[in-house]
Amino acid sequence: MYDYYGKIKNYFSDTWSSLKVLVIWLFAGTIIGGTVGITGVAFHYAIHFLTGVRSENSWVVFLLPLGGLLIVRLYSKAGMVNDKGTNAVILAVRENERLPFRTSVLIFVSTVITHFLGGSSGREGAALQIGGSLAASGGRLLKLGEKEQKILVMSGMSACFAALFGTPVTAAIFSIEVISIGIMHYSAIIPCVVSAITAFQISVFLGVEPTSFSMRFVPELQEITVIKVVPFAIVCGLMSRFFCFVIHRVKHIFQRYIKNRYIRVLVGSAIIIVMTLISGGQKFNGAGGDVIAESFAVRSAFYLCFVKLLFTAVTLGCGFKGGEIIPAFFVGATFGSFVSEFFGINFSFGAGLGLIALFCGATNCPVASLLMSIELFGIEAVPYFALVCGISYLISGDTGLYGEQKIMYSRKMPEFVNKTLKNKKPKN
């Protein structure tokens, strides 16, 4: 006999359980978004203010060696000489590795020092670590279970990303997509979205302007333009592979040939100072937002992307802190702006496509990349961005900025592979 009573009971039980989880995550997302959002705003203004000071006092770059020594010393005293950076946040979600509170303090201070003194780095790596660390600490304080703590870490990542970049939808999806290539942690979508929106609203209220760029020309959707964009996207995908290769290779060279961390950061500081003097300005120091914006207004020179890549690789490779995504924006936009002419594409349109293509290929997050294109440029060019994201994701291969990303499914076939980018054997 069919058990109608049991079916109805299970229906209402499941509904009630879902509603309870919804209320919990709405509340948790709001708290995390508020706490991390305020921290993210403070982080933004600290970098913004000190970058302005450096811009008006070019001699500050000569203090890089002192700043580098201070950063190395801080991490040494905190017992984090082998800090894994953003990879530590990924591991905190996937394998529940402990993400201590001091991570947020150290990355906050060290990234501000790096930007102030002229190191070439971004902010997103710091944002993910700050948000993840604060949220993880809150989870431990409340004595939550491992699974709940993992969701909190992703929510914290979303919140700080949204507060700094002003792209809440991208921030929420990026945090659940970046952990494992080929799958997304949908169980975290509600707290991630809520925390990202909350942090974004706080940042706007406190005067932080959302990141945005303006493409001066967007072609109509036509077959001829699609044909032009395909080889352009392939080249950008190859450039994303080169970007990741240089970042990792330079770091490997520093660590292999200069064992002492203090000497390593001194050598790197000297190289950055010399390159700054040779370049005759500060366009390659810091994040380089002005140059990114300029690539949409004027066709970029061919050397800009390569010089910025070298600045960033040396900065992060020798021991300074920060992130790689804003430098990836710089490299992608200037590279796309320059090479677009060879494919018959408007340079401003090419800068936008290149920026998103580099971000996608370097982070292995095609969905977040497409959403970022909408939040940065609007919906007019979405079909082109979707095509570019797909091609860049495929062409970039099993490479990326974050070595602890796990490839769950192949990007070529619906095939389960289960390996990390750095080719470690999966744990049984």
N, C-alpha and C positions, 0 to 999 in steps of 0.2 A: 504493500500500500504506500502511495506517495506521501511523504512526510511534509505536508504544507506548513505545519507549525514550526518544524525545525528549519525550513528554508526561510520563513519570515523572521524567525529569531536570529539566524545567521546574518540576514540582510541588515536588520537594525543594529546588530552588534558590530558589524563591519563599518556601517555608517557612523555609529557613535565613536568608534575607535579612530576613524579618519578625521572626524571633527575635533576630537581631543588633540590629535597630532597637529592639525591645522592651527589650533589656538596656541599651542606650545611654540610652534615655529614662527608664527606671526609675532608673538611676544619676544622670543629670542632674537629674531631677525631685527626687530626694532631696537632692542637694547644694544646688540652688537653694532648695528649701523650707527647708532648715536655715539657710542663710545669710540669706536674705531674712526668714525667720520670726523669727530673733533680732533683726534690725533693726526689724521691725514691732513686736515686743514692746517694744523700747526706745522706739520712737516713741509707742506707746500710753501707757506709763508717764510719759513726759515731758509729754504733754498732760494726762493725768489728774492728775498732781501739781501742775502749774502752774495748771490750772483750779481745783483746790481752794484754792490760794493766792489766786487772784483772787476766789473766792466769799467768802473771809473778809476780803478787803481791797478793798472796792468802789472805792476811789480809784485802783486800778491802771488803770482804764479811761482815766484822764486821760493816761496814758503812750502811748496809741494813736498820736499823731502821731510820737513818737520811734521807736516800733516800725515804723511805716510808712516813715519815712525810711530806717531801717536796712535794711529789706527791699529797697527800691528801689535803695539803694546797693550792696547785695550782688549783686543781679542785674546791675547796671551794671558793677561791677568784674569780674564773671565773664564779661562779654561776652554776656549773655543778656537784654538789655533787651526783645527781641521774643519772649520765651519763649511758647510756644504751650500750655503746661500739658498737660492730658491729651490734647489733640489731637496733641501731639508723640509720645506713645506709640502712638497709633493710626497715625500716619504711619510710625513706625519698623517697624511690622508690615506695613502695606500697601505702602509704597513704599521701605522700607529706609532711611529717613532716619536719620542718626546721632543716637543718644541718649547724650550724654556722661555720664560718672560724676558730674560736678559737679551734674547735675540732681537726683540723689538727695540730695546734701548740702544744696543750696539749698532744696528743697521741704521737707525735714525741718525745717530751722532756721526757715524763714519761716512754716510752718504752726504750729509750736509758738509762735512769737511772736504770731501772729494769735489763737490760742486763749487764750493767757495774758493778752493785753491786752483781750480782749473783742470781737474781731471775730467776726462770725457766719459760720461756714463749717463744712464737714464735714471728713472725713479721707480719704475714698475716693479723691479726686483725687490727694492726696499719696501714698496707698498704691499706686496704679497707677503713678505716676511713680517712686517709690522702687524698687518691685519691678522695673519694666521697665528702669530705668536700671542697676541692679546686675546684672541678668541680661545686658543688652546688653554691659556692660563685661566680664563674664566670657567672653562669646562672642568678643569681640575679642581678649581675652588668650589664648584658646585657638586663635585664628586659624581659627574655624569659617566655613563658607560662609554666604552671605546667607540661604538658606532655613532653615538650622539656627538662625541668630541670631534670626530672626523667631519661631520656636517657643520659643526661650529667653525672649524678651521676654514672650510670653504666659504662660509658666510663672511668671516673676517677678511679673507682675501678679496672677496667681491666688494666689501665696503670700502676698503682703503683704495682699491683700484678705481672705484667710482668717484670717490672724493677727490682724487688727484686728477683724473682724466675727464671727468664729467660725462662719462659714457656708461650709464648704469646698466643698460641691457647687455652690452658687451661684457661688462665686468661680471655680471651674474653668470652668464653662459661660459665665459672664459674659465672661471674657477671650477666648473664642473666638467669641462671638456679637456683641460690641460693635463689632468692627472694621468689618464690612460688613453692612448691613441686608438680610436675605433669604437669607444663606448663613452657614454655620458652618465654621470651620477644624478639621475632625475630625482632621486629621493631628496636631494638638497636644493631643488630648484626654488621652493617657496622661501626658505630662510635666506637664500642667496639673493633672490630678487628683492625681498623686503629690506634686507640690510643694505643692498646697493642703492635702492631708491632713497632710503633714509639718509644714508651718508651723502648722497648726491644733493638732496634738498638742504642738508646742513651746510655743505660747501658753498652752494649758491647763495644761501642766506648770509653766509659770512664773507661773501665777496669774491669767491674763487671763480674765475671765468672758465667755462667748459672748453676743452680742447676742440678746435674746429679749424678747418682749412677750406678754401674756396677754389674749386676748379672753375676756370674762366670759360671753359668750353666743354660741353658734353654732346657728342654726336647722337643723332637719332639711331634707333636700332635698325641696322641694315646689314645685309649679308656681307657686303664688301668690308665694312668695319669689323665685323666678327672675324673675317678671314685675316685681317691685319692684327687683331688683338691676340689671336692664337699663338703665332710665333713670338710676339712680344711677351706674352705670359710665360712661354717656355724659357726665354732668356732670363726673365725675372726669377723663375724658379731655380735656374742654375746659379743665379747671383745669390739667392738665399742659401744655397749649399755652400758657396764660397764664403759667404759671411760667417756662417757657423764654423766652417773649417778654420778660418783665420782666427776667430775668437778662441777656439779650443787649442789650436796649434801653438799660438803665441804663449798662452798660459802654460802649456806643457813644456815649452822651451825654457821659460823662466824657472819653472819648478825643477826641471831636470838639470840645468846647468848652474843654477844659483840656489843652493840648498838653504842658506841662511835667509830667513824671511826679512830681516832688517836690511841686509845688503840688497836683497831682491827689490824691495820697494824703493831704495835709494837709487838703484840703477834705473828702474822704471821712471822715477821722478826726473832724473837727469835727461832721459830720452824725451819725455813729454816737454820739458822746458826747451830743449834744443829744437824740437819740432815746432813749438809755439813761436820761437824766435824766427825760424826759417819761414813759416807761413805768414809772418808779419801781421798778426792780429789774433783775435780770440774766437774766430768763427768756429773753430774745431774743439774749443774747450767747453766744458759743461754739456748741456743737452743739445744745444744748437737749434732751438726752435725758430729763430729768425731766418736761418738758412733754409729750413724746411718750408716756411711760408713763402720765401723768395722763389723757391723752385716752381711754384705755381704761377708766379708773375713773370718770370724771365727764365728762358731755357738755361739749365745749369751747365757749368763747365764739366768736362769729362773727369777731371781729377778729384772733384769734391767728395764723391762717394768713397773712393779708395783711401784718401787721406783720413777721412773721418773714421773709417773702419780700422785703420792702423792706430789712430789715437785711442779708440775705444779698446782695442785688443791689448795694447800696452797698459792702459789704465787698469783694466780689470785683471789682466794677467799678472801684474807685479804685486797686487795686493790691495788696491783701492776698492771701494765698494760702490754699489749702485745697480743699475739694471742695463739690459741690452735692447729693450724694445724701442725707446726713443731714438737711440743710435740706429736701430733698424729702420725706423721711420725716415731718419735723415738719409741713410744710404739708399733706401728704396725710392724715396721721392726724388732725390737728385739723380740717381741712376735712371729712373723712368723718365724724368724730364729730359735728360740728355739723349738716351737711345731712341726715344719716341720718333725722332725725325727719320731714322733709318727704316721705320715701319709705316711711315706716312700717317702718324698719329699726332694730334696736337700736343704740344709739350706739357700744358697744364693738365690735360686729361691723362697723359702718360705719367705725370708725377703722382696723381691720385692712384692710378692702377699699380704703379710700382711700389708705393707705400704699403698698400694692402697686400700685395703679392709677397713682399719681404716679410711682413708680419705673419702672414699665413704659413709661409715656408719655414720660417724660423721657429715658430711656436707649435706647428702641427695642429692648429685649431681653425679649420675652415669655416665652421658655423659662426664662431665668435668673430672671425675676420670679416665675414659677410655682414654681420650685424654692426661691426665697427664702421664699415664703409657707409652704412645708412646713417649712423649717428654723426659721422664726420662730414659726409658729403650730401646727404639726402637720398631720396629714392630714385631719382631720375636715371642714374646709371647702374641700377642694381643688376640687370641682366649681364652687363659687362663684368661687373665685380664678381658675380657668381661664377662666370666662366674663368676668370683669372684665379680665383681662390681654388677652384677644382684643379686647374692645370698646375698651379704652383705647389699645391699639396701633393700631387702625384710626382712631379718632377723633382721635388726636394729630396725624395727618397727617405731612407731611414737615418736621417740626420735631424738635428735640432739644437736649440740652445740648452735644453735641460736634459742632461744625461740620464736622469732617473725616471724620465717618462717611460711608461711601459706601452709597447705596441701590442695591443690585444688582437686586433684584426689587421690583416694586410691591407695596404692602400691600393693594391692592384686587383685583388680578388677577394671574394667573401670567404676568407680563409683565416682560421684561428692560429696565431703565431706565438703570442705570449712571450715576448722578450723585451728587454730594456734597450734604449738607444745606445748605451755603451756596451751592449752585447754581453751582459752578464748572464750566466745560466740562471734561469728562474728557480726560485726556492720551491722545494717540495712541500 
